[in-house]
């Protein structure tokens, strides 16, 4: 799917507030053939970092907390950086005192590093394929086998459920409280690309893992 096969270079950049109540580490990527593609991906990354900050602080302000009472920490994890694919997760933890615990949000981004295109979940699969139903059944089976506690009945994934690509697996995940109690953390469901290879769209980042 790509002419670039070598991994891109990733550096950590940091945003720190004067009182260090906001510390955000985020990735800056270089090593692309086209500067426009590199700039586009870096812009999408920093926009996501900002979106998470605003989403977190907005929720807490709506609950009556004041901005000076908040502590925000951000981090990232690189999931795939090979075969022309960059898949990463960006996390944000925010706590507003005197809350009992903070709230964490994780968002993931997956790119074709040749074109800079970002892929949502739907774009990984062939048009018309029942990827929602197929992935939901696989996840439902894992929930039972792993005895994962669910809040109510599992109704399947959203069309553009959160995901990342790691090695030869598609990892579908849910936010805190989305399907499980807070104490369980983030429910992650790895699915081998070979288990779903019949519905993977040719030329997508997922097909590069086959």
N, C-alpha and C positions, 0 to 999 in steps of 0.2 A: 504493500500500500504506500510505501514511502521510499524515497531515494536515500534519506538519512537513516543510517542504521546505528551509528555510534551514539552513546548516551550524551545528553546535553549536560552542561556544567551547571551546578546549583550552588548558590551562595546564600547564606543567611543574612537577612537584613533585620534591623530591630527598630521599633518605635517605642520610645520611652517618654512618659509624661514627666514634668518637673518634680512631682512628688513620688514618682515611681508607683503610682496606684494603677497605672496602665503600662504593661510591658507586653509588646507583641513581637514575636519572631515570625518572619514569613520568608518564603523562598524567592530568590531572584535568579532567573535562568538565563544562560548565555550559551553560545556555541552553535547558533543556527546559521544556515546558509543565507537566510534572508532576514535583514534587520527588522523589516516590517512585521514579519511573523513573530520574531522575538519580542518586539514591543507590544504586539497584540496580546500575547500570552501573559506577559508581565502585567499589563494593564488589567487583564481579567483577574489575575491573582490578587492584586491590591484592591480591586473593586470588591472582591469577595471578602477580603479582610475587613474592609469598611462596612460592608453590608451586615456582617456578623456583629460588629460592634454596635451598629445602630439598632439591629434587631434585639440584641440583648438589653441594651440600655433603655430602649423604648418600652420593653415589657416591664422592666423594673420601675421606670418612672410612672407608668400607668398604675402600678400597684402602690404608689405613694412614696417610694424611696427617692431621696435626693441624690443628684449626681456625685457630690463630694463623698458620699458614703460608699461608693462603689469601688471595687477592685477588679481589674480586668487583666487576664493573662491569655496570650495567644501563642499557638505553636503550629507546627506542620509536620507531616510525615510523607515521605516519598514512597509510593507503593510500586510503581513501575517506571523505569527509565531505560528502556531498551526497545529494539525492533521498531523504532520510529514512533513509540508511544510514551507519553508522559501522563501518569496518573498519580494524583496526590490528594491528600486530605488536609484541610485547614480547620483547626479547632479553636474555640473561644470559650473560656471559663470566666463567668462573671458572678460575683457575690456582692450583695448589698446588705450591709450591716443594719440591724441585728438579725438578719435572716439565719435560719438554722443551717442551711447549706446553699451553695451556689447552683448555677445552672450552666451546663455545658452544651454547646451546639457544635456539630461537626458537619462540614460540607466538603464534597469532593469534586475535583475537576479532572477531566480526562481529555487529552489533546492528541491530535495528529501533529507531530512536530515538523512535518514537511509543509503542511498547509496552514497550521495554526488553528484549524477547526476544532471547536469543543463539541463533544458528543454527549447528548443526554441518553438516557437508557433506551428509549424507543429507537434511536438511530443505530443502535448496535445490532438490530435484528431485521430480518427480511420483512418488507412491507406485506401486511396481511397475515403475518404469523401471529398466533395467539401466545405471544411471549409472556403477557401478563398472567394468563392462566397456567402456562407451563411452569414459570418461575414460582408462582404462588403455591402450586402443588408440591414442588420440591422443598420449598421453605416450610410448608405445613408438615411435611414428613419429618424434616429436621427438628421442628418444634416438639413433635411427639417423641422422637428418638432421643433427643437431648433433654427432655422433660423441662422445657423452658416455661416459666410461669407467664401466662398471658392475661392481659386485662380484657376480660370478655372473650368474645369469639373472634378468631383470626379471619378477617374478611379479604385477605389477599393484599398484594402490593398495589401501589399507585402506578399509573402509567410511566411516570418519571421519578420513580423511587430513587432514593440516594444509593449510590454505588461507587465502587472503585475497582480497578483491575490490579490483581497481584499475581505475578507469575502466570500460571495457566488456569487461573480461576477468576470468575466474576464474583465479587463480594457485594451482596445486597445487605444494606443495614437500615436500621430505624433509629429515629431520634429518641431521647429520653422521654418516657411516658407515652410514646406513640403506640406501642403494643405491649410493653412490659412495665412492671413497677420500677420506680426510680432506682431502688437498690440493686437491680439486675445490671444496670449500666446500659451500654449500647448493644443491642442484639445484632450480631454479625452472622451472615449466612454465606459461606463460601460454596460456589457451584463450579465444578470442573467444566472447562470449555468443551470437553469431549462429551459431556452429558447433554449439552444443548447445541452441538455443532450443526445440526440439521437446520436450525433457524437463525444462525448467525449470519449477518449481512456481510457479503464479500467486500473487502476493502475497508471495513471498520476496524477500529483499534482492537476489538475482541478477536477478529479473524487473524490478526497478526500473531496471536498467542497460540494458534493451532499448529 
